[in-house]
Amino acid sequence: MKLSKLILENKEFKLPSLGYAFDALQPYIDSETMKEHFSKHFKGYVNKLNDALKGKKKVNGDILEVLKNIKSYDDKVRNNAGGVFNHEIYFKLITPDGSKAPVGNLKKDILEKFGDFGKFKDEFTEAGLGRFGSGWSWLTLTNNGLKIHSTPNQDNPLMSYSEIKGIPVIGMDVWEHAYYLKHKSKRGDYIKDFFKVLNWDKAEEIYQKAKN
Ligand code: MN
């Protein structure tokens, strides 16, 4: 699994650089949400993960090692290791640039699996809307190809807790903190806006690494 090399600069579970300005995703995701989400929530997961791992087996900053053995840790590690990994992939996938429609092999495989892009979007949206409370929607590469599903809280498909296991290609945060300041209770509106800022070049890049 080479995913960590692509999306985690984060060798000591440090907050990575966002790479663009907090207001760069407006009008779809507002700068106040981006600022809170990145520099408060994401940073909080990083700090709490470092804290939760104090005195535990050294993992050399490799979050995949932690996620792979997640059941050997307590809930504080589970929640914050998930928080660190999930937000790293999320903030790398939402950017002001990049293709706004599927490209490359990921496009080909999405069309093959879901029929057309509209059906894929509908199913992905349903996974997000159907997640009760806080959680994530995923497009995951499993042993049986691409699957759409969701996980509660900060779990992800790399964890043995997840019903669907595999390598996440696209992750969408559906915690209220990801959208409430702008979209209020309208999660569906946020999901539409998520697709407006999703960088499909990055998703294709992750997919290529996941397949290798
Ligand atoms: Mn979040």
py3Dmol code that shows the C-alpha trace and the ligand (Angstrom):
import py3Dmol

protein = """\
ATOM      1  CA  MET A   1       0.000   0.000   0.000  1.00  0.00           C
ATOM      2  CA  LYS A   2       1.713   3.132  -1.212  1.00  0.00           C
ATOM      3  CA  LEU A   3      -1.011   5.570  -0.369  1.00  0.00           C
ATOM      4  CA  SER A   4       0.849   7.220   2.472  1.00  0.00           C
ATOM      5  CA  LYS A   5       3.578   8.379   0.119  1.00  0.00           C
ATOM      6  CA  LEU A   6       1.046  10.236  -1.940  1.00  0.00           C
ATOM      7  CA  ILE A   7      -1.202  11.889   0.550  1.00  0.00           C
ATOM      8  CA  LEU A   8       0.710  12.056   3.793  1.00  0.00           C
ATOM      9  CA  GLU A   9       3.544  14.528   4.076  1.00  0.00           C
ATOM     10  CA  ASN A  10       2.741  14.069   7.654  1.00  0.00           C
ATOM     11  CA  LYS A  11       5.584  11.969   8.983  1.00  0.00           C
ATOM     12  CA  GLU A  12       5.210  13.205  12.537  1.00  0.00           C
ATOM     13  CA  PHE A  13       1.492  13.746  12.346  1.00  0.00           C
ATOM     14  CA  LYS A  14       2.025  17.438  11.725  1.00  0.00           C
ATOM     15  CA  LEU A  15      -0.533  19.669  10.126  1.00  0.00           C
ATOM     16  CA  PRO A  16       0.372  19.680   6.403  1.00  0.00           C
ATOM     17  CA  SER A  17       0.199  22.800   4.283  1.00  0.00           C
ATOM     18  CA  LEU A  18      -3.183  23.513   2.748  1.00  0.00           C
ATOM     19  CA  GLY A  19      -1.600  24.711  -0.490  1.00  0.00           C
ATOM     20  CA  TYR A  20      -4.230  27.367  -1.245  1.00  0.00           C
ATOM     21  CA  ALA A  21      -5.991  30.217   0.521  1.00  0.00           C
ATOM     22  CA  PHE A  22      -8.954  29.723   2.863  1.00  0.00           C
ATOM     23  CA  ASP A  23     -11.136  31.783   0.510  1.00  0.00           C
ATOM     24  CA  ALA A  24     -10.062  29.934  -2.656  1.00  0.00           C
ATOM     25  CA  LEU A  25     -13.105  27.634  -2.734  1.00  0.00           C
ATOM     26  CA  GLN A  26     -15.696  30.390  -2.494  1.00  0.00           C
ATOM     27  CA  PRO A  27     -18.569  30.576  -3.234  1.00  0.00           C
ATOM     28  CA  TYR A  28     -18.886  26.802  -2.724  1.00  0.00           C
ATOM     29  CA  ILE A  29     -17.061  26.450   0.573  1.00  0.00           C
ATOM     30  CA  ASP A  30     -16.671  29.686   2.505  1.00  0.00           C
ATOM     31  CA  SER A  31     -13.425  30.900   4.017  1.00  0.00           C
ATOM     32  CA  GLU A  32     -14.709  30.852   7.599  1.00  0.00           C
ATOM     33  CA  THR A  33     -15.569  27.155   7.316  1.00  0.00           C
ATOM     34  CA  MET A  34     -12.213  26.386   5.696  1.00  0.00           C
ATOM     35  CA  LYS A  35     -10.337  28.261   8.384  1.00  0.00           C
ATOM     36  CA  GLU A  36     -12.161  26.577  11.262  1.00  0.00           C
ATOM     37  CA  HIS A  37     -12.093  23.175   9.639  1.00  0.00           C
ATOM     38  CA  PHE A  38      -8.414  23.193   8.701  1.00  0.00           C
ATOM     39  CA  SER A  39      -6.751  25.177  11.455  1.00  0.00           C
ATOM     40  CA  LYS A  40      -8.998  24.154  14.372  1.00  0.00           C
ATOM     41  CA  HIS A  41     -10.552  20.751  13.681  1.00  0.00           C
ATOM     42  CA  PHE A  42      -7.779  19.162  11.586  1.00  0.00           C
ATOM     43  CA  LYS A  43      -5.106  20.614  13.841  1.00  0.00           C
ATOM     44  CA  GLY A  44      -7.011  19.300  16.853  1.00  0.00           C
ATOM     45  CA  TYR A  45      -6.916  15.755  15.469  1.00  0.00           C
ATOM     46  CA  VAL A  46      -3.162  16.056  14.871  1.00  0.00           C
ATOM     47  CA  ASN A  47      -2.494  17.303  18.400  1.00  0.00           C
ATOM     48  CA  LYS A  48      -4.775  14.756  20.031  1.00  0.00           C
ATOM     49  CA  LEU A  49      -3.278  11.887  18.008  1.00  0.00           C
ATOM     50  CA  ASN A  50       0.238  12.849  19.098  1.00  0.00           C
ATOM     51  CA  ASP A  51      -1.027  13.007  22.649  1.00  0.00           C
ATOM     52  CA  ALA A  52      -2.891   9.690  22.423  1.00  0.00           C
ATOM     53  CA  LEU A  53       0.187   7.882  21.069  1.00  0.00           C
ATOM     54  CA  LYS A  54       2.488   9.061  23.853  1.00  0.00           C
ATOM     55  CA  GLY A  55       4.070   6.075  25.582  1.00  0.00           C
ATOM     56  CA  LYS A  56       2.667   3.653  22.979  1.00  0.00           C
ATOM     57  CA  LYS A  57       4.611   1.529  20.505  1.00  0.00           C
ATOM     58  CA  LYS A  58       6.617   3.737  18.127  1.00  0.00           C
ATOM     59  CA  VAL A  59       5.150   3.820  14.657  1.00  0.00           C
ATOM     60  CA  ASN A  60       7.654   6.247  13.108  1.00  0.00           C
ATOM     61  CA  GLY A  61       4.906   8.619  12.182  1.00  0.00           C
ATOM     62  CA  ASP A  62       3.384   6.092   9.802  1.00  0.00           C
ATOM     63  CA  ILE A  63      -0.333   6.524  10.113  1.00  0.00           C
ATOM     64  CA  LEU A  64      -1.006   3.449   7.976  1.00  0.00           C
ATOM     65  CA  GLU A  65       0.717   1.371  10.634  1.00  0.00           C
ATOM     66  CA  VAL A  66      -1.660   2.810  13.212  1.00  0.00           C
ATOM     67  CA  LEU A  67      -4.739   2.340  11.017  1.00  0.00           C
ATOM     68  CA  LYS A  68      -3.747  -1.213  10.088  1.00  0.00           C
ATOM     69  CA  ASN A  69      -3.612  -2.209  13.745  1.00  0.00           C
ATOM     70  CA  ILE A  70      -6.390   0.067  14.915  1.00  0.00           C
ATOM     71  CA  LYS A  71      -8.044  -2.533  17.128  1.00  0.00           C
ATOM     72  CA  SER A  72      -4.944  -2.692  19.314  1.00  0.00           C
ATOM     73  CA  TYR A  73      -5.451   0.968  20.309  1.00  0.00           C
ATOM     74  CA  ASP A  74      -8.017   2.818  22.375  1.00  0.00           C
ATOM     75  CA  ASP A  75     -10.847   4.988  21.065  1.00  0.00           C
ATOM     76  CA  LYS A  76      -8.825   8.176  21.375  1.00  0.00           C
ATOM     77  CA  VAL A  77      -6.314   6.808  18.829  1.00  0.00           C
ATOM     78  CA  ARG A  78      -9.118   5.428  16.658  1.00  0.00           C
ATOM     79  CA  ASN A  79     -10.902   8.776  16.471  1.00  0.00           C
ATOM     80  CA  ASN A  80      -7.854  10.964  16.022  1.00  0.00           C
ATOM     81  CA  ALA A  81      -5.848   8.718  13.672  1.00  0.00           C
ATOM     82  CA  GLY A  82      -8.963   8.571  11.517  1.00  0.00           C
ATOM     83  CA  GLY A  83      -9.315  12.331  11.865  1.00  0.00           C
ATOM     84  CA  VAL A  84      -5.748  12.944  10.692  1.00  0.00           C
ATOM     85  CA  PHE A  85      -5.882  10.557   7.744  1.00  0.00           C
ATOM     86  CA  ASN A  86      -9.361  11.539   6.599  1.00  0.00           C
ATOM     87  CA  HIS A  87      -8.718  15.267   6.655  1.00  0.00           C
ATOM     88  CA  GLU A  88      -5.451  14.882   4.802  1.00  0.00           C
ATOM     89  CA  ILE A  89      -7.210  13.177   1.910  1.00  0.00           C
ATOM     90  CA  TYR A  90     -10.176  15.593   2.063  1.00  0.00           C
ATOM     91  CA  PHE A  91      -8.150  18.802   1.891  1.00  0.00           C
ATOM     92  CA  LYS A  92      -6.013  17.356  -0.908  1.00  0.00           C
ATOM     93  CA  LEU A  93      -9.122  16.517  -2.925  1.00  0.00           C
ATOM     94  CA  ILE A  94     -10.888  19.841  -2.633  1.00  0.00           C
ATOM     95  CA  THR A  95      -8.857  22.475  -4.420  1.00  0.00           C
ATOM     96  CA  PRO A  96      -9.537  25.533  -6.566  1.00  0.00           C
ATOM     97  CA  ASP A  97      -7.787  23.936  -9.547  1.00  0.00           C
ATOM     98  CA  GLY A  98      -7.702  20.592 -11.321  1.00  0.00           C
ATOM     99  CA  SER A  99     -10.255  18.856 -13.496  1.00  0.00           C
ATOM    100  CA  LYS A 100     -13.855  19.281 -12.365  1.00  0.00           C
ATOM    101  CA  ALA A 101     -14.957  16.094 -14.142  1.00  0.00           C
ATOM    102  CA  PRO A 102     -13.596  12.537 -13.858  1.00  0.00           C
ATOM    103  CA  VAL A 103     -10.472  11.759 -15.886  1.00  0.00           C
ATOM    104  CA  GLY A 104      -8.271   8.820 -16.869  1.00  0.00           C
ATOM    105  CA  ASN A 105      -8.619   5.324 -15.494  1.00  0.00           C
ATOM    106  CA  LEU A 106     -10.843   6.427 -12.656  1.00  0.00           C
ATOM    107  CA  LYS A 107     -13.311   7.869 -15.159  1.00  0.00           C
ATOM    108  CA  LYS A 108     -13.214   4.656 -17.194  1.00  0.00           C
ATOM    109  CA  ASP A 109     -13.753   2.457 -14.131  1.00  0.00           C
ATOM    110  CA  ILE A 110     -16.517   4.670 -12.686  1.00  0.00           C
ATOM    111  CA  LEU A 111     -18.402   4.513 -15.995  1.00  0.00           C
ATOM    112  CA  GLU A 112     -17.936   0.760 -16.147  1.00  0.00           C
ATOM    113  CA  LYS A 113     -19.090   0.214 -12.560  1.00  0.00           C
ATOM    114  CA  PHE A 114     -21.898   2.762 -12.203  1.00  0.00           C
ATOM    115  CA  GLY A 115     -23.103   3.146 -15.791  1.00  0.00           C
ATOM    116  CA  ASP A 116     -22.821   6.901 -15.995  1.00  0.00           C
ATOM    117  CA  PHE A 117     -21.434   9.757 -13.962  1.00  0.00           C
ATOM    118  CA  GLY A 118     -24.896  10.915 -12.875  1.00  0.00           C
ATOM    119  CA  LYS A 119     -25.606   7.537 -11.294  1.00  0.00           C
ATOM    120  CA  PHE A 120     -22.259   7.594  -9.550  1.00  0.00           C
ATOM    121  CA  LYS A 121     -22.989  11.074  -8.167  1.00  0.00           C
ATOM    122  CA  ASP A 122     -26.464  10.058  -7.012  1.00  0.00           C
ATOM    123  CA  GLU A 123     -25.129   7.031  -5.161  1.00  0.00           C
ATOM    124  CA  PHE A 124     -22.290   8.989  -3.590  1.00  0.00           C
ATOM    125  CA  THR A 125     -24.738  11.707  -2.535  1.00  0.00           C
ATOM    126  CA  GLU A 126     -27.081   9.091  -1.038  1.00  0.00           C
ATOM    127  CA  ALA A 127     -24.221   7.631   0.994  1.00  0.00           C
ATOM    128  CA  GLY A 128     -23.563  11.082   2.446  1.00  0.00           C
ATOM    129  CA  LEU A 129     -27.213  11.917   3.084  1.00  0.00           C
ATOM    130  CA  GLY A 130     -27.872   8.501   4.586  1.00  0.00           C
ATOM    131  CA  ARG A 131     -25.084   8.687   7.134  1.00  0.00           C
ATOM    132  CA  PHE A 132     -26.863   9.456  10.398  1.00  0.00           C
ATOM    133  CA  GLY A 133     -24.962  11.916  12.563  1.00  0.00           C
ATOM    134  CA  SER A 134     -21.289  12.474  11.785  1.00  0.00           C
ATOM    135  CA  GLY A 135     -19.178  10.551   9.319  1.00  0.00           C
ATOM    136  CA  TRP A 136     -17.738  10.210   5.854  1.00  0.00           C
ATOM    137  CA  SER A 137     -18.713   9.054   2.369  1.00  0.00           C
ATOM    138  CA  TRP A 138     -16.143   7.097   0.450  1.00  0.00           C
ATOM    139  CA  LEU A 139     -15.294   5.867  -2.996  1.00  0.00           C
ATOM    140  CA  THR A 140     -13.078   2.933  -2.110  1.00  0.00           C
ATOM    141  CA  LEU A 141     -10.999   0.542  -4.162  1.00  0.00           C
ATOM    142  CA  THR A 142     -11.859  -2.888  -2.747  1.00  0.00           C
ATOM    143  CA  ASN A 143     -10.857  -6.380  -3.819  1.00  0.00           C
ATOM    144  CA  ASN A 144     -14.021  -6.308  -5.924  1.00  0.00           C
ATOM    145  CA  GLY A 145     -13.358  -2.969  -7.582  1.00  0.00           C
ATOM    146  CA  LEU A 146     -14.813   0.441  -6.750  1.00  0.00           C
ATOM    147  CA  LYS A 147     -17.464   0.723  -4.026  1.00  0.00           C
ATOM    148  CA  ILE A 148     -19.395   3.645  -2.557  1.00  0.00           C
ATOM    149  CA  HIS A 149     -20.114   3.483   1.165  1.00  0.00           C
ATOM    150  CA  SER A 150     -19.992   5.506   4.359  1.00  0.00           C
ATOM    151  CA  THR A 151     -18.433   5.210   7.792  1.00  0.00           C
ATOM    152  CA  PRO A 152     -19.409   6.762  11.132  1.00  0.00           C
ATOM    153  CA  ASN A 153     -17.376   9.336  13.066  1.00  0.00           C
ATOM    154  CA  GLN A 154     -13.731   9.317  11.884  1.00  0.00           C
ATOM    155  CA  ASP A 155     -13.577   5.696  10.784  1.00  0.00           C
ATOM    156  CA  ASN A 156     -12.375   4.909   7.256  1.00  0.00           C
ATOM    157  CA  PRO A 157     -12.081   1.881   4.943  1.00  0.00           C
ATOM    158  CA  LEU A 158      -8.485   1.243   6.034  1.00  0.00           C
ATOM    159  CA  MET A 159      -9.773   0.300   9.486  1.00  0.00           C
ATOM    160  CA  SER A 160     -10.901  -3.207  10.340  1.00  0.00           C
ATOM    161  CA  TYR A 161     -13.987  -1.602  11.906  1.00  0.00           C
ATOM    162  CA  SER A 162     -15.245  -0.650   8.446  1.00  0.00           C
ATOM    163  CA  GLU A 163     -17.784  -2.942   6.826  1.00  0.00           C
ATOM    164  CA  ILE A 164     -16.284  -2.175   3.386  1.00  0.00           C
ATOM    165  CA  LYS A 165     -12.499  -2.387   3.398  1.00  0.00           C
ATOM    166  CA  GLY A 166      -9.996  -1.106   0.888  1.00  0.00           C
ATOM    167  CA  ILE A 167      -8.101   1.979  -0.176  1.00  0.00           C
ATOM    168  CA  PRO A 168     -10.010   5.244  -0.144  1.00  0.00           C
ATOM    169  CA  VAL A 169      -9.916   7.169  -3.426  1.00  0.00           C
ATOM    170  CA  ILE A 170     -12.408   9.941  -2.606  1.00  0.00           C
ATOM    171  CA  GLY A 171     -13.440  10.939   0.914  1.00  0.00           C
ATOM    172  CA  MET A 172     -16.169  13.454   1.697  1.00  0.00           C
ATOM    173  CA  ASP A 173     -16.542  14.807   5.201  1.00  0.00           C
ATOM    174  CA  VAL A 174     -20.218  15.004   6.209  1.00  0.00           C
ATOM    175  CA  TRP A 175     -19.677  16.212   9.758  1.00  0.00           C
ATOM    176  CA  GLU A 176     -21.674  19.382  10.359  1.00  0.00           C
ATOM    177  CA  HIS A 177     -18.412  21.250  11.005  1.00  0.00           C
ATOM    178  CA  ALA A 178     -17.634  20.786   7.288  1.00  0.00           C
ATOM    179  CA  TYR A 179     -20.640  22.813   6.139  1.00  0.00           C
ATOM    180  CA  TYR A 180     -22.860  24.177   8.892  1.00  0.00           C
ATOM    181  CA  LEU A 181     -21.640  27.809   8.877  1.00  0.00           C
ATOM    182  CA  LYS A 182     -22.663  28.218   5.237  1.00  0.00           C
ATOM    183  CA  HIS A 183     -25.112  25.460   4.353  1.00  0.00           C
ATOM    184  CA  LYS A 184     -26.785  25.194   7.785  1.00  0.00           C
ATOM    185  CA  SER A 185     -28.727  21.928   7.984  1.00  0.00           C
ATOM    186  CA  LYS A 186     -28.740  21.419   4.200  1.00  0.00           C
ATOM    187  CA  ARG A 187     -26.222  18.625   3.820  1.00  0.00           C
ATOM    188  CA  GLY A 188     -27.458  17.961   0.284  1.00  0.00           C
ATOM    189  CA  ASP A 189     -26.506  21.503  -0.791  1.00  0.00           C
ATOM    190  CA  TYR A 190     -23.047  21.027   0.677  1.00  0.00           C
ATOM    191  CA  ILE A 191     -22.630  17.757  -1.234  1.00  0.00           C
ATOM    192  CA  LYS A 192     -23.511  19.553  -4.488  1.00  0.00           C
ATOM    193  CA  ASP A 193     -20.884  22.160  -3.650  1.00  0.00           C
ATOM    194  CA  PHE A 194     -18.361  19.472  -2.734  1.00  0.00           C
ATOM    195  CA  PHE A 195     -18.601  18.201  -6.307  1.00  0.00           C
ATOM    196  CA  LYS A 196     -17.939  21.755  -7.545  1.00  0.00           C
ATOM    197  CA  VAL A 197     -14.551  21.826  -5.812  1.00  0.00           C
ATOM    198  CA  LEU A 198     -13.528  18.169  -6.088  1.00  0.00           C
ATOM    199  CA  ASN A 199     -10.232  17.887  -7.989  1.00  0.00           C
ATOM    200  CA  TRP A 200     -10.556  14.819 -10.220  1.00  0.00           C
ATOM    201  CA  ASP A 201      -6.914  14.987 -11.299  1.00  0.00           C
ATOM    202  CA  LYS A 202      -5.994  14.389  -7.672  1.00  0.00           C
ATOM    203  CA  ALA A 203      -8.553  11.581  -7.353  1.00  0.00           C
ATOM    204  CA  GLU A 204      -7.043   9.927 -10.449  1.00  0.00           C
ATOM    205  CA  GLU A 205      -3.564  10.314  -8.961  1.00  0.00           C
ATOM    206  CA  ILE A 206      -4.683   8.615  -5.734  1.00  0.00           C
ATOM    207  CA  TYR A 207      -6.428   5.894  -7.738  1.00  0.00           C
ATOM    208  CA  GLN A 208      -3.273   5.130  -9.732  1.00  0.00           C
ATOM    209  CA  LYS A 209      -1.246   4.799  -6.527  1.00  0.00           C
ATOM    210  CA  ALA A 210      -3.949   2.696  -4.910  1.00  0.00           C
ATOM    211  CA  LYS A 211      -3.946   0.276  -7.847  1.00  0.00           C
ATOM    212  CA  ASN A 212      -0.165  -0.197  -7.853  1.00  0.00           C
TER     213      ASN A 212
END
"""
ligand_1 = """\
1
MN
Mn -13.898 17.453 9.360
"""
view = py3Dmol.view(width=600, height=400)
view.addModel(protein, "pdb")
view.setStyle({"model": 0}, {"cartoon": {"style": "trace"}})
view.addModel(ligand_1, "xyz")
view.setStyle({"model": 1}, {"stick": {}})
view.zoomTo()
view.show()
